Amino acid sequence: MEKREAVGEFTRSVYGPEVDSLLKRAGRMPLDAGTPDTAAGERLRPLTPTELLAGQAVADVDATRACLSALWLRFGFLDESHRLSQGIATPEGSFWHAIMHRREGDYANAKYWFRRVGDHAVFAALKEKAADVALMGDGPAARAVAAQADWDPYAFVDLCEIVVAAGKPDDLLWCQVQRLEWDILFDHCWRAATGSGRVTP
């Protein structure tokens, strides 16, 4: 039986060869829309759910579609990600939808979709890991993230808006937090898609 990582740990290889190969080429995901990676897009376009799951049976269709939405988003294809996420009526669909609008710069709409998410199961792991990253920074924003009792997605939307408006969409610290968000949520969706368990006990 495959050994799973601890909550919040992200190892590409557990997601199979196709996802592993795609993510090997992934650069930093900016806080804004960024530029689509056309080579990754050519690989994603024909990808079927079965190929995505490396031949495993699809245990949850919506979660599988959420994984695809996540991958499109990871490589800067906001429209493709949006088309998928807006058709997924689950908290995970709303979560990817919210991240997409945050990166698009439609911050009010991102908050609307985070309200649809509610108190998500990944927030506890995200709060813990984001606090660890924030401790490496300085300034009031980093201290606030490090000290928060619970993950606040609305505060992170506001923070991204401020950082992007300041012309720093590639800010290392906050891109790392966004990357953690992506990693933890993707893992949660993958486990649901394959029926291999949840991120949280």
C-alpha positions as CSV (number, residue, x, y, z in Angstrom):
1,M,0.0,0.0,0.0
2,E,1.3,3.5,-0.9
3,K,2.6,5.4,2.0
4,R,1.0,8.8,2.2
5,E,2.6,12.0,3.4
6,A,1.7,13.9,6.6
7,V,-0.9,16.6,6.3
8,G,0.4,19.6,4.4
9,E,3.3,17.7,2.9
10,F,3.5,17.8,-0.9
11,T,5.4,15.2,-3.0
12,R,4.6,15.3,-6.7
13,S,5.3,11.6,-7.3
14,V,2.3,10.4,-5.2
15,Y,0.1,12.0,-7.9
16,G,1.3,9.7,-10.7
17,P,3.6,10.3,-13.7
18,E,1.5,12.8,-15.6
19,V,1.0,15.2,-12.7
20,D,4.6,14.7,-11.6
21,S,5.9,15.5,-15.0
22,L,3.7,18.6,-15.3
23,L,4.6,20.0,-11.9
24,K,8.4,19.4,-12.5
25,R,8.2,22.3,-15.0
26,A,6.1,24.6,-12.9
27,G,7.7,27.9,-12.0
28,R,6.6,30.4,-9.3
29,M,2.8,31.0,-9.4
30,P,2.4,34.8,-9.2
31,L,-0.2,36.6,-7.2
32,D,-1.7,38.1,-10.4
33,A,-2.8,36.5,-13.6
34,G,0.8,35.9,-14.8
35,T,1.5,34.5,-18.2
36,P,0.1,31.1,-19.3
37,D,2.7,28.3,-19.9
38,T,1.7,27.3,-23.4
39,A,3.7,24.0,-23.4
40,A,1.9,22.9,-20.2
41,G,-1.4,23.9,-21.8
42,E,-0.8,21.7,-24.8
43,R,-0.3,18.8,-22.4
44,L,-3.3,19.6,-20.3
45,R,-5.8,20.1,-23.1
46,P,-6.1,16.4,-24.1
47,L,-5.8,15.0,-20.6
48,T,-8.7,12.7,-19.6
49,P,-9.7,12.1,-15.9
50,T,-8.3,8.5,-16.2
51,E,-5.0,9.8,-17.5
52,L,-4.9,12.4,-14.8
53,L,-5.4,9.8,-12.1
54,A,-2.8,7.6,-13.5
55,G,-5.2,4.8,-14.3
56,Q,-6.9,4.8,-10.9
57,A,-10.7,4.6,-10.8
58,V,-12.4,7.9,-10.4
59,A,-14.0,7.9,-7.0
60,D,-15.3,11.4,-7.1
61,V,-16.0,13.1,-10.5
62,D,-16.2,16.7,-9.0
63,A,-13.0,16.2,-7.1
64,T,-11.3,15.0,-10.3
65,R,-12.6,18.0,-12.2
66,A,-11.3,20.2,-9.3
67,C,-7.8,18.7,-9.8
68,L,-8.0,19.6,-13.5
69,S,-9.1,23.1,-12.6
70,A,-6.2,23.4,-10.2
71,L,-3.7,22.4,-12.8
72,W,-5.0,24.9,-15.4
73,L,-4.7,27.6,-12.7
74,R,-1.2,26.5,-11.7
75,F,0.0,27.1,-15.2
76,G,-1.7,30.5,-15.6
77,F,-4.8,29.4,-17.7
78,L,-7.4,31.3,-15.7
79,D,-10.2,31.0,-18.3
80,E,-9.8,27.2,-18.5
81,S,-9.7,26.9,-14.8
82,H,-12.7,29.1,-14.4
83,R,-14.8,27.1,-16.9
84,L,-14.2,24.0,-14.8
85,S,-14.5,25.5,-11.3
86,Q,-17.7,27.4,-12.0
87,G,-19.4,24.1,-12.9
88,I,-18.3,22.3,-9.7
89,A,-21.0,22.9,-7.0
90,T,-18.8,21.8,-4.0
91,P,-16.7,23.8,-1.5
92,E,-13.6,22.7,-3.5
93,G,-15.0,24.1,-6.8
94,S,-15.8,27.4,-5.0
95,F,-12.3,27.4,-3.5
96,W,-10.5,27.1,-6.9
97,H,-13.0,29.6,-8.3
98,A,-12.1,32.1,-5.5
99,I,-8.4,31.7,-6.1
100,M,-8.9,32.2,-9.8
101,H,-10.7,35.5,-9.2
102,R,-8.1,36.6,-6.7
103,R,-5.3,36.1,-9.3
104,E,-7.5,37.7,-11.9
105,G,-7.7,40.8,-9.7
106,D,-11.4,40.6,-9.1
107,Y,-11.0,40.7,-5.3
108,A,-14.6,41.3,-4.4
109,N,-15.7,38.3,-6.5
110,A,-12.9,36.2,-4.9
111,K,-14.4,37.0,-1.5
112,Y,-17.9,36.1,-2.7
113,W,-16.6,32.6,-3.7
114,F,-14.7,32.2,-0.4
115,R,-18.0,32.8,1.4
116,R,-19.4,29.9,-0.6
117,V,-16.4,27.8,0.5
118,G,-17.2,28.2,4.2
119,D,-14.9,26.8,6.9
120,H,-12.9,24.4,4.7
121,A,-11.2,21.3,6.0
122,V,-7.8,22.4,4.7
123,F,-7.8,25.7,6.6
124,A,-6.2,24.3,9.7
125,A,-3.2,22.8,7.8
126,L,-3.0,26.0,5.7
127,K,-2.9,28.2,8.8
128,E,-0.1,26.2,10.3
129,K,2.1,26.0,7.2
130,A,1.4,29.7,6.3
131,A,2.4,30.8,9.7
132,D,5.7,28.9,9.4
133,V,6.4,30.7,6.1
134,A,5.3,34.1,7.5
135,L,7.7,33.8,10.3
136,M,10.5,34.1,7.7
137,G,9.3,37.5,6.8
138,D,9.0,40.8,8.6
139,G,6.6,43.7,8.7
140,P,3.0,43.9,10.0
141,A,1.5,41.6,7.3
142,A,3.9,38.8,8.0
143,R,3.4,39.1,11.7
144,A,-0.4,39.1,11.3
145,V,-0.4,35.9,9.2
146,A,2.0,34.2,11.6
147,A,-0.2,35.2,14.6
148,Q,-3.7,34.5,13.2
149,A,-5.7,31.9,15.2
150,D,-7.4,30.6,12.1
151,W,-6.8,30.9,8.4
152,D,-8.5,34.0,7.1
153,P,-9.0,33.7,3.3
154,Y,-10.5,37.3,3.1
155,A,-7.4,38.8,4.8
156,F,-5.2,36.9,2.3
157,V,-7.3,38.3,-0.6
158,D,-6.7,41.8,0.8
159,L,-3.0,41.2,1.3
160,C,-2.7,39.9,-2.3
161,E,-4.5,43.0,-3.6
162,I,-2.1,45.3,-1.7
163,V,1.0,43.4,-2.9
164,V,-0.1,43.4,-6.5
165,A,-1.1,47.1,-6.4
166,A,2.4,47.8,-5.1
167,G,3.8,46.1,-8.3
168,K,5.1,43.0,-6.5
169,P,3.0,40.1,-7.9
170,D,6.1,37.8,-7.6
171,D,6.8,38.6,-4.0
172,L,8.6,35.5,-2.7
173,L,7.0,35.3,0.7
174,W,3.4,35.6,-0.4
175,C,3.9,33.5,-3.5
176,Q,5.1,30.8,-1.1
177,V,1.9,31.1,1.0
178,Q,-0.2,30.9,-2.2
179,R,1.8,27.9,-3.3
180,L,1.1,26.2,0.0
181,E,-2.6,26.9,-0.5
182,W,-2.5,25.3,-3.9
183,D,-0.5,22.3,-2.7
184,I,-2.7,21.5,0.3
185,L,-6.0,22.0,-1.6
186,F,-4.8,20.0,-4.6
187,D,-3.8,17.1,-2.2
188,H,-7.2,17.3,-0.6
189,C,-9.0,17.1,-4.0
190,W,-6.7,14.3,-5.2
191,R,-7.5,12.2,-2.2
192,A,-11.2,12.7,-2.8
193,A,-10.8,12.0,-6.5
194,T,-9.0,8.7,-5.9
195,G,-10.8,7.7,-2.7
196,S,-7.5,7.6,-0.9
197,G,-8.7,9.5,2.2
198,R,-8.9,13.1,3.3
199,V,-6.3,15.8,4.1
200,T,-7.7,16.1,7.7
201,P,-8.3,13.2,10.1
